[in-house]
Amino acid sequence: MMQDNEKEELMHDLDKETLFLVSQTFKALSDPTRLRILHMLSKGEHSVNDIAEKLNLLQSTVSHQLRFLKNLRLVKTRREGTTIFYSHDDEHVMDVLEQTIEHCQHT
């Protein structure tokens, strides 16, 4: 088990930018709508319209949330004609998400 002084040293080793990005990633994962979108994208790529329809959300809501996730590099895009498809962009974060879901569903 890690001692308090070891924990303090670890926190001091993180620069401000890293701390900010970690907190923003957890912020992204703390929103139920973004969690639903990321969970859907963990199963494959989807367009904004597809996500909105399957999750019963407004297209503007989905677009706003995807923009937030893309700025954190949690999702990426691929264009096919006039349609943009979204997919997850960070396997590490998706692993954390899936493990957390499994943890919460474990009885």
C-alpha positions in Angstrom: 0.0 0.0 0.0 1.2 3.5 -0.9 2.3 5.7 2.0 1.1 9.3 2.3 4.5 10.7 1.4 4.6 8.6 -1.7 1.2 9.8 -2.7 2.3 13.4 -2.2 5.4 12.8 -4.4 3.3 11.3 -7.1 1.0 14.4 -7.1 4.0 16.7 -7.3 5.3 14.9 -10.3 2.2 15.8 -12.3 2.5 19.1 -14.2 -0.4 21.5 -14.3 -1.4 20.6 -17.9 -1.6 16.9 -17.1 -3.7 17.6 -14.0 -6.0 19.7 -16.0 -6.4 17.1 -18.8 -7.0 14.4 -16.3 -9.7 16.4 -14.5 -11.3 17.3 -17.9 -11.4 13.6 -18.8 -13.1 12.7 -15.6 -15.5 15.6 -16.2 -16.3 14.1 -19.5 -16.9 10.7 -17.9 -19.1 12.2 -15.2 -21.9 13.3 -17.6 -24.6 10.6 -18.2 -25.2 11.8 -21.8 -21.5 11.6 -22.7 -21.3 8.2 -21.0 -24.2 6.9 -23.1 -22.5 8.3 -26.3 -19.1 6.8 -25.4 -20.6 3.5 -24.5 -22.4 3.4 -27.9 -19.2 4.3 -29.7 -17.3 1.5 -27.9 -19.4 -0.8 -30.0 -18.6 0.8 -33.3 -18.7 4.1 -35.3 -21.9 6.1 -35.7 -23.1 9.3 -37.3 -24.6 12.1 -35.2 -28.1 11.3 -36.6 -27.7 7.6 -35.7 -26.6 8.4 -32.2 -29.4 10.9 -31.7 -32.0 8.4 -32.9 -30.7 5.4 -31.0 -30.3 7.4 -27.7 -33.4 9.4 -28.2 -31.5 12.7 -28.0 -31.7 15.9 -30.0 -29.1 16.2 -32.8 -27.9 19.5 -31.4 -27.3 17.8 -28.0 -25.3 15.0 -29.6 -23.2 17.4 -31.7 -22.4 19.5 -28.6 -21.3 16.5 -26.6 -19.3 15.0 -29.4 -17.5 18.4 -29.9 -16.6 18.3 -26.1 -15.4 14.7 -26.4 -13.4 15.4 -29.6 -11.6 18.4 -28.0 -10.4 15.9 -25.3 -9.4 13.4 -28.0 -11.8 10.9 -26.7 -13.5 10.6 -30.0 -12.4 10.9 -33.6 -14.1 11.4 -37.0 -14.2 9.9 -40.4 -15.9 11.5 -43.4 -17.8 9.5 -46.0 -19.3 11.8 -48.5 -21.3 14.3 -46.6 -21.7 12.1 -43.5 -19.3 12.3 -40.6 -18.9 9.1 -38.5 -17.6 9.2 -34.9 -15.7 6.5 -33.1 -13.8 6.3 -29.8 -10.2 7.5 -30.0 -8.6 6.3 -26.7 -8.6 2.6 -25.8 -7.3 3.4 -22.3 -10.3 5.5 -21.5 -12.7 3.0 -23.1 -11.1 0.3 -20.9 -11.7 2.4 -17.8 -15.3 3.1 -18.9 -16.0 -0.6 -19.5 -14.3 -1.7 -16.3 -16.4 0.8 -14.3 -19.6 -0.3 -15.9 -18.7 -3.9 -15.1 -17.9 -2.9 -11.5 -21.2 -1.1 -11.1 -23.2 -4.0 -12.6 -21.4 -6.6 -10.5 -23.6 -8.0 -7.8 
